[in-house]
């Protein structure tokens, strides 16, 4: 692999990791910054539209969940110049707003990317659901450990404990 290709692959990995962080923390400005202005996001019957429409849709979707966590496993990128395609395997955990159920979606993001002015962004992102599982929350042991609890939004503990992340979020 040539050095430029390695740098492009690292930049694409950072892009998809940043997307997960932004959605999980409800950082809508960061989500929007990851898409080109003409990009399309297709989450199937739930949502399909422009990047601006996607960001406008997210608050209502996020309100259904107390917590969300995306985890990425395999990432495969095919890069041709300033265009690329990627298959990103993902599991996304969702705790219902009332805290009684967990829904785990296992699927893949099928992405098209474009690099402009040296920056990779999403040109098109679509979600394929391979399977999902739902289960009752039997015992929320984390609630009684004394460890600070995570939550979506700007009041997540990460912003109090990591000042560079707090400054970065505030600048958007």
Secondary structure as GFF3:
##gff-version 3
##sequence-region A 1 172
A	DSSP	alpha_helix	3	24	.	.	.	ID=ss1
A	DSSP	alpha_helix	28	33	.	.	.	ID=ss2
A	DSSP	beta_strand	35	42	.	.	.	ID=ss3
A	DSSP	three_ten_helix	44	46	.	.	.	ID=ss4
A	DSSP	beta_strand	48	50	.	.	.	ID=ss5
A	DSSP	alpha_helix	51	62	.	.	.	ID=ss6
A	DSSP	beta_strand	65	80	.	.	.	ID=ss7
A	DSSP	beta_strand	83	96	.	.	.	ID=ss8
A	DSSP	beta_strand	101	116	.	.	.	ID=ss9
A	DSSP	beta_strand	119	136	.	.	.	ID=ss10
A	DSSP	three_ten_helix	141	144	.	.	.	ID=ss11
A	DSSP	alpha_helix	157	161	.	.	.	ID=ss12
A	DSSP	alpha_helix	163	170	.	.	.	ID=ss13
###
